Amino acid sequence: MDLDTNQPLGTPTWIELAVPDLDAALAFYGAVFGWEFRTAPAEHGRYTNCLLRGRPVAGIAPTDDGGPTEWVVSLATPDVDATVELVRRSGGSLLDGPDDALSQGRWAVVRDPVGARFGLWQGRDHVGAQVVNEPGALVRNDLVTPSPEPAREFYAAVFDFTLDRNEDMPGFDFTFLRRPDGHEVGGIMGAPGATASAWNTTFEAAGTDEVVQRALDAGGAVPGRGGHALRPHRHRHRPVRRRVLGDHPTSGVTFSGLRVRSRASAVAASGCSRASSPTAART
C-alpha cells in the first residue's frame, strides 16, 4: 500500500533505528526484507532511508551514545509543539526537540507516563513511510506495558483515541486504539510480567519461515530456535495469526514479523492503517 500524504493525528507514521554499526545493520535488513538504501554523506550523519520499491519505509542512523537500540515509532501530528505541550500536561515528558529537520518536517521525542519512548512527526516534504501493509514494510505498532491503565488514559487524552477493549478474549488485556474517525491505529497490551514499557514494531512478511531463514543466514537469532543465541523479549503477547521474533546480530535489536493469510483477513490489520506512514528522513 502506497502513501503520499501526511496521516491523521496519532497514526504511526515512521520508524527509526539507531545502531552502533550502520553497515552491519544495513546488510542485515537488506538481506531480511530486500530493502535498498539511500545514505546521507558523513557531514549529515549518514542517516539512511530504507527503501522498498524505491519508496521510504524506515530510517536507520549510526550512534555511539550507548543508549537503547530499538525501533522507535513516531506518531503523526499536524502541530508538534502543541502535541508536546499536551504530552506534558497529560503526565508525559519531553526527551528531545522539538526541532526542524530542514524542509522535511518537525519532530520531537517524548516519553509517556509508563516509560515508553516514542516520536512525534509533523510532515512537510517528508510525509513518512510511503509503503505500508505489505511484505517488507511496517504493518503494526503496539504498546506493551505492565501498567496499561495510565497508558490508556494518556493516549486517549493526547491523541483523542477511542479505547476499544477486547471483550471477545476475557483475561487477555488488550485495548485497540482508534482515531476519532473509527480507524484502528494500534493497541495497548497489558503484560504484568513485562519489565518495562515499550512500543513494538511488526513488519509484514509473505511467509515467516522464509523471513526467519533469511534472518538466520544474515547472522540474526530467533527466540525459541535451538542452537542460536536467544534473547528474552517482552513483547510476545499479541493477537496475531503467525508471529516470529528476530534479533539483529550486531546490536541486539528485536523485531517481530507477521504473516498475513490473505490481504483481506489481516488480523486487526492496523498499527498504521494497519500501518500508516516519520521522524526525520534527513537526506
C-alpha positions as a Markdown table, in Angstrom:
| # | Residue | x | y | z |
|---|---|---|---|---|
| 1 | Met | 0.0 | 0.0 | 0.0 |
| 2 | Asp | 1.5 | 3.3 | -1.1 |
| 3 | Leu | 1.0 | 6.6 | 0.9 |
| 4 | Asp | 1.8 | 10.1 | -0.3 |
| 5 | Thr | 0.1 | 12.3 | 2.3 |
| 6 | Asn | 0.5 | 13.1 | 6.0 |
| 7 | Gln | -1.5 | 10.9 | 8.2 |
| 8 | Pro | -4.1 | 12.0 | 10.8 |
| 9 | Leu | -3.2 | 12.8 | 14.4 |
| 10 | Gly | -1.9 | 9.8 | 16.3 |
| 11 | Thr | -1.3 | 7.5 | 13.4 |
| 12 | Pro | 2.0 | 5.6 | 13.4 |
| 13 | Thr | 3.8 | 7.3 | 10.6 |
| 14 | Trp | 7.6 | 6.5 | 10.7 |
| 15 | Ile | 10.0 | 4.1 | 12.3 |
| 16 | Glu | 13.7 | 4.7 | 13.1 |
| 17 | Leu | 16.5 | 2.7 | 14.4 |
| 18 | Ala | 19.8 | 4.0 | 15.9 |
| 19 | Val | 22.7 | 1.4 | 15.8 |
| 20 | Pro | 26.4 | 1.4 | 16.7 |
| 21 | Asp | 27.3 | -0.4 | 13.4 |
| 22 | Leu | 25.3 | 1.1 | 10.5 |
| 23 | Asp | 26.9 | -1.0 | 7.8 |
| 24 | Ala | 26.1 | -4.2 | 9.6 |
| 25 | Ala | 22.5 | -3.1 | 10.2 |
| 26 | Leu | 22.0 | -2.3 | 6.5 |
| 27 | Ala | 23.5 | -5.6 | 5.4 |
| 28 | Phe | 21.1 | -7.4 | 7.8 |
| 29 | Tyr | 17.9 | -5.6 | 7.0 |
| 30 | Gly | 18.7 | -5.6 | 3.3 |
| 31 | Ala | 19.0 | -9.4 | 3.4 |
| 32 | Val | 15.9 | -10.0 | 5.5 |
| 33 | Phe | 13.5 | -7.5 | 3.9 |
| 34 | Gly | 15.1 | -6.8 | 0.5 |
| 35 | Trp | 15.5 | -3.1 | 1.3 |
| 36 | Glu | 17.7 | -0.8 | -0.6 |
| 37 | Phe | 19.3 | 2.2 | 1.0 |
| 38 | Arg | 19.9 | 5.9 | 0.5 |
| 39 | Thr | 22.6 | 7.2 | 2.9 |
| 40 | Ala | 23.4 | 10.8 | 3.5 |
| 41 | Pro | 27.1 | 11.9 | 3.4 |
| 42 | Ala | 29.1 | 11.8 | 6.6 |
| 43 | Glu | 28.7 | 15.5 | 7.2 |
| 44 | His | 24.9 | 14.9 | 7.5 |
| 45 | Gly | 25.4 | 12.0 | 9.9 |
| 46 | Arg | 25.0 | 9.1 | 7.4 |
| 47 | Tyr | 21.3 | 9.0 | 8.1 |
| 48 | Thr | 19.9 | 6.3 | 5.9 |
| 49 | Asn | 16.5 | 6.0 | 4.3 |
| 50 | Cys | 15.4 | 2.3 | 3.9 |
| 51 | Leu | 13.6 | 1.9 | 0.6 |
| 52 | Leu | 11.1 | -0.7 | -0.7 |
| 53 | Arg | 10.2 | -0.4 | -4.4 |
| 54 | Gly | 12.3 | 2.9 | -4.3 |
| 55 | Arg | 10.0 | 4.4 | -1.6 |
| 56 | Pro | 11.0 | 5.2 | 2.0 |
| 57 | Val | 9.8 | 2.7 | 4.7 |
| 58 | Ala | 12.1 | 3.3 | 7.6 |
| 59 | Gly | 15.2 | 5.2 | 8.8 |
| 60 | Ile | 18.4 | 3.9 | 10.3 |
| 61 | Ala | 21.1 | 6.1 | 11.8 |
| 62 | Pro | 24.5 | 5.4 | 13.4 |
| 63 | Thr | 25.0 | 6.2 | 17.0 |
| 64 | Asp | 27.8 | 5.8 | 19.6 |
| 65 | Asp | 25.9 | 7.2 | 22.6 |
| 66 | Gly | 25.4 | 3.8 | 24.3 |
| 67 | Gly | 21.7 | 4.3 | 24.6 |
| 68 | Pro | 18.9 | 1.8 | 23.9 |
| 69 | Thr | 18.9 | 0.2 | 20.5 |
| 70 | Glu | 15.3 | -0.3 | 19.4 |
| 71 | Trp | 12.9 | 0.6 | 16.7 |
| 72 | Val | 11.2 | 3.9 | 17.7 |
| 73 | Val | 7.8 | 4.7 | 16.2 |
| 74 | Ser | 6.7 | 8.2 | 15.5 |
| 75 | Leu | 3.0 | 9.2 | 15.6 |
| 76 | Ala | 1.7 | 11.8 | 13.3 |
| 77 | Thr | 0.6 | 15.3 | 14.4 |
| 78 | Pro | -0.2 | 18.5 | 12.5 |
| 79 | Asp | 1.5 | 20.5 | 15.2 |
| 80 | Val | 4.4 | 19.0 | 17.1 |
| 81 | Asp | 4.7 | 21.9 | 19.6 |
| 82 | Ala | 1.1 | 21.7 | 20.6 |
| 83 | Thr | 1.2 | 17.9 | 21.0 |
| 84 | Val | 4.4 | 18.2 | 23.1 |
| 85 | Glu | 2.6 | 20.6 | 25.4 |
| 86 | Leu | -0.4 | 18.2 | 25.7 |
| 87 | Val | 2.1 | 15.3 | 26.4 |
| 88 | Arg | 3.5 | 17.3 | 29.3 |
| 89 | Arg | 0.0 | 18.2 | 30.7 |
| 90 | Ser | -1.0 | 14.6 | 30.5 |
| 91 | Gly | 1.9 | 13.3 | 32.5 |
| 92 | Gly | 4.5 | 12.6 | 29.8 |
| 93 | Ser | 7.9 | 14.2 | 29.3 |
| 94 | Leu | 10.0 | 15.7 | 26.5 |
| 95 | Leu | 13.2 | 13.8 | 25.7 |
| 96 | Asp | 14.4 | 15.7 | 22.6 |
| 97 | Gly | 13.3 | 18.6 | 20.4 |
| 98 | Pro | 11.1 | 19.9 | 19.1 |
| 99 | Asp | 13.2 | 20.8 | 16.1 |
| 100 | Asp | 13.1 | 21.1 | 12.4 |
| 101 | Ala | 14.6 | 18.6 | 10.1 |
| 102 | Leu | 15.4 | 21.1 | 7.3 |
| 103 | Ser | 12.4 | 21.2 | 5.0 |
| 104 | Gln | 11.4 | 17.6 | 5.7 |
| 105 | Gly | 9.3 | 18.3 | 8.8 |
| 106 | Arg | 9.3 | 19.0 | 12.5 |
| 107 | Trp | 10.0 | 16.3 | 15.2 |
| 108 | Ala | 10.2 | 15.6 | 18.9 |
| 109 | Val | 10.9 | 12.5 | 21.1 |
| 110 | Val | 8.8 | 12.1 | 24.2 |
| 111 | Arg | 8.1 | 9.6 | 26.9 |
| 112 | Asp | 4.7 | 8.5 | 28.2 |
| 113 | Pro | 3.8 | 8.2 | 31.9 |
| 114 | Val | 4.5 | 4.4 | 31.9 |
| 115 | Gly | 8.1 | 5.0 | 30.5 |
| 116 | Ala | 7.6 | 4.1 | 26.8 |
| 117 | Arg | 9.5 | 6.3 | 24.3 |
| 118 | Phe | 8.0 | 7.4 | 21.0 |
| 119 | Gly | 8.4 | 10.2 | 18.4 |
| 120 | Leu | 6.2 | 12.9 | 17.1 |
| 121 | Trp | 6.3 | 13.9 | 13.4 |
| 122 | Gln | 4.8 | 16.9 | 11.6 |
| 123 | Gly | 5.4 | 16.1 | 8.0 |
| 124 | Arg | 6.3 | 18.7 | 5.3 |
| 125 | Asp | 8.4 | 17.4 | 2.4 |
| 126 | His | 8.7 | 14.0 | 4.1 |
| 127 | Val | 5.2 | 12.5 | 4.9 |
| 128 | Gly | 6.7 | 9.4 | 6.4 |
| 129 | Ala | 6.7 | 5.7 | 5.4 |
| 130 | Gln | 5.4 | 5.6 | 1.8 |
| 131 | Val | 4.8 | 1.9 | 1.7 |
| 132 | Val | 3.0 | 0.0 | 4.5 |
| 133 | Asn | 1.0 | -3.2 | 5.0 |
| 134 | Glu | 2.9 | -5.3 | 2.5 |
| 135 | Pro | 5.9 | -7.7 | 2.8 |
| 136 | Gly | 9.0 | -5.9 | 4.0 |
| 137 | Ala | 7.0 | -2.9 | 5.3 |
| 138 | Leu | 5.6 | -1.8 | 8.6 |
| 139 | Val | 2.3 | -3.4 | 9.4 |
| 140 | Arg | 1.6 | -2.7 | 13.1 |
| 141 | Asn | 2.8 | -1.0 | 16.3 |
| 142 | Asp | 1.5 | -1.9 | 19.8 |
| 143 | Leu | 2.5 | -0.6 | 23.3 |
| 144 | Val | 3.3 | -3.5 | 25.7 |
| 145 | Thr | 3.3 | -2.4 | 29.4 |
| 146 | Pro | 2.8 | -3.8 | 32.9 |
| 147 | Ser | 0.7 | -0.6 | 33.6 |
| 148 | Pro | -1.9 | -0.4 | 30.9 |
| 149 | Glu | -4.5 | 1.8 | 32.7 |
| 150 | Pro | -2.4 | 5.0 | 32.9 |
| 151 | Ala | -1.2 | 4.3 | 29.4 |
| 152 | Arg | -4.8 | 4.1 | 28.1 |
| 153 | Glu | -5.7 | 7.4 | 29.9 |
| 154 | Phe | -2.6 | 9.2 | 28.4 |
| 155 | Tyr | -3.0 | 8.2 | 24.8 |
| 156 | Ala | -6.7 | 9.0 | 24.9 |
| 157 | Ala | -6.0 | 12.4 | 26.3 |
| 158 | Val | -3.2 | 13.3 | 23.9 |
| 159 | Phe | -4.5 | 11.8 | 20.7 |
| 160 | Asp | -8.2 | 11.7 | 21.3 |
| 161 | Phe | -8.2 | 7.9 | 20.8 |
| 162 | Thr | -11.3 | 5.8 | 21.5 |
| 163 | Leu | -10.4 | 2.8 | 23.7 |
| 164 | Asp | -11.9 | -0.4 | 22.4 |
| 165 | Arg | -11.4 | -3.3 | 24.9 |
| 166 | Asn | -11.0 | -6.8 | 23.5 |
| 167 | Glu | -14.2 | -8.3 | 25.1 |
| 168 | Asp | -14.1 | -11.4 | 22.9 |
| 169 | Met | -11.0 | -12.6 | 24.8 |
| 170 | Pro | -11.6 | -12.3 | 28.6 |
| 171 | Gly | -8.5 | -12.4 | 30.6 |
| 172 | Phe | -6.5 | -11.0 | 27.7 |
| 173 | Asp | -5.7 | -7.4 | 28.5 |
| 174 | Phe | -5.6 | -5.8 | 25.0 |
| 175 | Thr | -7.1 | -2.4 | 24.1 |
| 176 | Phe | -7.5 | -1.3 | 20.5 |
| 177 | Leu | -6.7 | 2.4 | 19.9 |
| 178 | Arg | -9.0 | 4.1 | 17.4 |
| 179 | Arg | -8.9 | 7.6 | 15.9 |
| 180 | Pro | -12.0 | 9.7 | 16.1 |
| 181 | Asp | -12.9 | 8.5 | 12.6 |
| 182 | Gly | -13.0 | 4.9 | 13.9 |
| 183 | His | -9.8 | 3.8 | 12.2 |
| 184 | Glu | -7.7 | 1.5 | 14.3 |
| 185 | Val | -4.1 | 2.6 | 14.6 |
| 186 | Gly | -2.6 | 0.3 | 17.2 |
| 187 | Gly | -3.1 | -1.2 | 20.6 |
| 188 | Ile | -2.1 | -1.4 | 24.3 |
| 189 | Met | -1.2 | -4.8 | 25.7 |
| 190 | Gly | -1.3 | -5.2 | 29.5 |
| 191 | Ala | 1.6 | -7.6 | 30.3 |
| 192 | Pro | 2.1 | -8.0 | 34.0 |
| 193 | Gly | 5.4 | -9.8 | 33.5 |
| 194 | Ala | 6.9 | -7.1 | 31.3 |
| 195 | Thr | 9.9 | -5.5 | 32.9 |
| 196 | Ala | 9.5 | -2.2 | 31.1 |
| 197 | Ser | 7.0 | -0.5 | 28.8 |
| 198 | Ala | 7.8 | -0.1 | 25.1 |
| 199 | Trp | 6.2 | 0.3 | 21.7 |
| 200 | Asn | 7.0 | -2.7 | 19.5 |
| 201 | Thr | 7.3 | -2.8 | 15.7 |
| 202 | Thr | 5.9 | -5.5 | 13.4 |
| 203 | Phe | 6.8 | -5.9 | 9.8 |
| 204 | Glu | 4.6 | -7.8 | 7.3 |
| 205 | Ala | 6.1 | -11.0 | 5.8 |
| 206 | Ala | 4.7 | -13.0 | 2.9 |
| 207 | Gly | 6.0 | -16.1 | 4.7 |
| 208 | Thr | 7.6 | -16.1 | 8.1 |
| 209 | Asp | 9.6 | -19.3 | 7.6 |
| 210 | Glu | 11.4 | -17.7 | 4.7 |
| 211 | Val | 12.0 | -14.5 | 6.6 |
| 212 | Val | 13.3 | -16.5 | 9.6 |
| 213 | Gln | 15.7 | -18.3 | 7.4 |
| 214 | Arg | 17.0 | -15.1 | 5.8 |
| 215 | Ala | 17.5 | -13.6 | 9.3 |
| 216 | Leu | 19.4 | -16.6 | 10.4 |
| 217 | Asp | 21.5 | -16.7 | 7.3 |
| 218 | Ala | 22.3 | -13.0 | 7.9 |
| 219 | Gly | 23.6 | -13.7 | 11.4 |
| 220 | Gly | 20.4 | -13.0 | 13.4 |
| 221 | Ala | 18.8 | -15.1 | 16.1 |
| 222 | Val | 15.2 | -16.2 | 16.6 |
| 223 | Pro | 14.0 | -16.8 | 20.2 |
| 224 | Gly | 12.9 | -20.4 | 20.6 |
| 225 | Arg | 15.2 | -21.8 | 17.9 |
| 226 | Gly | 17.7 | -24.3 | 19.3 |
| 227 | Gly | 21.4 | -23.7 | 18.6 |
| 228 | His | 21.1 | -19.9 | 18.3 |
| 229 | Ala | 21.8 | -17.2 | 20.8 |
| 230 | Leu | 18.4 | -16.3 | 22.1 |
| 231 | Arg | 17.4 | -13.1 | 23.9 |
| 232 | Pro | 14.4 | -12.7 | 26.1 |
| 233 | His | 11.7 | -10.5 | 24.6 |
| 234 | Arg | 8.9 | -8.7 | 26.5 |
| 235 | His | 6.6 | -8.3 | 23.5 |
| 236 | Arg | 5.4 | -11.9 | 23.0 |
| 237 | His | 1.8 | -11.4 | 23.9 |
| 238 | Arg | -0.1 | -10.1 | 20.9 |
| 239 | Pro | -3.1 | -11.4 | 19.0 |
| 240 | Val | -1.6 | -12.2 | 15.6 |
| 241 | Arg | -2.0 | -15.2 | 13.3 |
| 242 | Arg | 1.6 | -16.1 | 12.9 |
| 243 | Arg | 4.5 | -14.2 | 14.5 |
| 244 | Val | 8.2 | -14.6 | 15.0 |
| 245 | Leu | 10.7 | -12.5 | 16.8 |
| 246 | Gly | 14.1 | -11.7 | 15.3 |
| 247 | Asp | 17.3 | -10.3 | 16.8 |
| 248 | His | 19.6 | -8.2 | 14.7 |
| 249 | Pro | 23.1 | -9.8 | 15.3 |
| 250 | Thr | 25.3 | -6.8 | 16.0 |
| 251 | Ser | 23.1 | -4.6 | 18.2 |
| 252 | Gly | 20.5 | -6.8 | 19.9 |
| 253 | Val | 17.6 | -5.2 | 18.1 |
| 254 | Thr | 14.4 | -7.3 | 18.5 |
| 255 | Phe | 11.6 | -7.0 | 16.0 |
| 256 | Ser | 8.6 | -9.1 | 15.0 |
| 257 | Gly | 7.3 | -10.5 | 11.8 |
| 258 | Leu | 3.7 | -11.2 | 10.9 |
| 259 | Arg | 2.4 | -13.4 | 8.1 |
| 260 | Val | -1.0 | -12.4 | 6.8 |
| 261 | Arg | -3.0 | -15.3 | 5.4 |
| 262 | Ser | -4.7 | -13.0 | 2.9 |
| 263 | Arg | -4.8 | -9.3 | 2.3 |
| 264 | Ala | -8.4 | -9.2 | 3.3 |
| 265 | Ser | -8.1 | -11.1 | 6.6 |
| 266 | Ala | -5.1 | -9.4 | 8.0 |
| 267 | Val | -5.5 | -9.6 | 11.8 |
| 268 | Ala | -7.0 | -6.4 | 13.1 |
| 269 | Ala | -4.6 | -5.0 | 10.5 |
| 270 | Ser | -3.6 | -1.7 | 11.9 |
| 271 | Gly | -0.6 | -0.1 | 13.6 |
| 272 | Cys | -0.5 | 2.3 | 10.7 |
| 273 | Ser | -3.7 | 1.7 | 8.8 |
| 274 | Arg | -2.9 | -1.5 | 9.9 |
| 275 | Ala | 0.2 | 0.7 | 9.4 |
| 276 | Ser | 0.4 | 4.2 | 8.0 |
| 277 | Ser | 3.3 | 6.1 | 7.3 |
| 278 | Pro | 8.1 | 9.6 | 10.2 |
| 279 | Thr | 10.8 | 11.1 | 12.4 |
| 280 | Ala | 13.1 | 12.9 | 10.1 |
| 281 | Ala | 14.2 | 11.5 | 6.7 |
| 282 | Arg | 17.2 | 13.6 | 6.7 |
| 283 | Thr | 18.6 | 13.1 | 3.3 |
